[in-house]
Amino acid sequence: MSINDQAQAVRPGEELKVDALKAYLIKHLEGFDGAFSLLQFPGGFSNLTYLLRTSQGDYVLRRPPFGANIKGGHDMKREFRVLKALEKFYGKAPKPVLFCDDQSVMGSDFYLMERMEGVILRGKAPESLDLSPDRMKSLSENAIDHLADLHLMDLDAAGLKDFGKPEGYTKRQVMGWIARYEQAATDEVDEMDQVATWLKKNIPPQQHVSLIHNDFKYDNLVLDPEKPEQIIGVLDWEMSTIGNPLMDLGTSLAYWAQADDDEVLKSFGLTWLPGNLSRKAWVERYAQRTGFDVSDQLFYYVFGAFKIGGIIQQIYQRYQKGLTQDPRFAHLLVAVKANAQNAVKALDRGGL
């Protein structure tokens, strides 16, 4: 998948039923002769992603995490459907290959997609990669433009107008994420409660409807190894839907750590490196590209920080319950608090 995101041995507790998978693929994957090896990509905190190496080429297999029981989450069929639509109308998503809803194969839905070769920037840049300020500036601008272009996509032409329920989307998301956070809470985090109260009182009117990614950040972008400022793919469409594009913008902004942010937030990606646009410049470029009114940017940024905190809390709760043994999850409560504190700081200063 990437220079710095190499597949590794499958983590304990996340093994697949290899014999059942082999039998299914022999029947349904054209050209498959039964010979394959299976590895797992270590990045990401939600859906599990595996590398399937076969004699006819490599595929990526996606399935929900073991032990997850989140209503509306980890929907493989939705993710596969949006990838099919994006083939013609966006051009940066992986090509979907095969969808399976036969629970006997691995106990959940799953799908195969093409493997996109390139670079993925996670918490630490590869030493061999030149990430100069000029290059990072270009990459940050390209990332913004890609998100804006997605939000301007013609939903009718792509056949995705019924892919979500845009009416009342903003309020539904605010109330839904507050409820999900409260259900997953394991510790008291006063700042999360403070932000939740503020969000409920300050929901702005919704002005636009777009296809939204809902997790658009550097470590979901595949970059050209020779020109890493160029984006060749966008991954992880698990949470995509039709809704308010400014909610998508807010989530991306909350992931967009700056040099003066908490070290925990800077671990989300390399947006804090010299050359990257600031969050304020991010919004300005997005507004120029889309023509959207972004005067309520504080609300959307604060919502994004709360939502990310809620997502991380859900993962941490699964670890606390023993539903995953991934050691990366042991200290995630610190990240929940860091997101909440960043939201409170924005409220205190009245802007990004």
C-alpha positions, 0 to 999 in steps of 0.5 A: 500500500505504501512505502512507509505502511508495509503490511505485516503479520496478522495481529493476534485475535484478528486472524481470518478463516483462511480456508473459508476465504480460499473456497469463496474466492475460488468460486467468485474471483475470476482467475483465482487459482487458490494460492495466496498469502495474507498480511495485515496493514498496521495503520488505521484504528477502525476497519481492518485492512489486509493484503491478499497476495495472489498469483494474479496480483495483489488485492486489499481486503477490508472488513469490520473490526472484531467486537465492534457493534456500532450502529451505522458503522463499518458498513462494507456494502455502503463502502463498496457502493461508493467506490463503484460510483467514484470510479467514473466521477472522482477518479481517486478512489481504489477500484472495487473488485468483489463484495461478500455478504456471506457471513459463513466466510469470516463472520462479517461482510467484507470486500476486495479492492485494488491495491494502490501503490504509493506513499502514505504519510502517517506520524513519521515521515520516511527518511528517504522522502523529501518533505521540503516546505515547498513540497508540503505547501503544494501537498496541503493545497492539493489536499484541500482542492481534492476535498473541495472537488469531492464536495462539488461532485454532481450527485445525480450523475454519480447516482448517489443522491439517495446515499444519505439523508441530507435534511437535518444532517447537521443536527443529527450528527451533533446529537448522534456523536454526543450520544455515541460519546456518552455511551462509550465513555469510560472516564470523566472528561469535563472538556468533552461535556463542555463542548457537547453543551456548546454544540447543542446550543450553536447548531447553524443552518445547513446550506449545502448538500454534497458527498462527504468523505468524513475522514479526509486526512493525510493518512488516507491519501496515497501519494506519488512516490516520485512526486509526493505532493501529488495525490494519486488515491483517496482511501477509507470511504467507510463513513462517506455519505450525503450531507453537509460538506462543512461538517466534513471540512470541520473534521479535516480541520480538527485532524489538521494539526499545527506546530503549536498543537499538543504532541498527541494531536501532531501524531495524527499526521504531518500537517504540522511540518513547515510549509503546510497551510495553517487551518485558517489558510486551509479554510480560505482556500476551500472557500475560494475553491467551492464558493461556500459560505464558511462564516460558521467555521468555528462551529464546524472545527469544534464539532470536528474535534469533538467527533474525533474525540468520540471516535477515539473513545469508542476505540478505547472502550473496545480495548478496555472491554478486551475486545481488541488486543492492539497495544496502540489503543492502551493510551487513547484516552490521552488523545480524547482529552487532547481533542477536547482541550483543542476545541475548548481553546478554539472556543476561548479564542473565538476562532481557529 
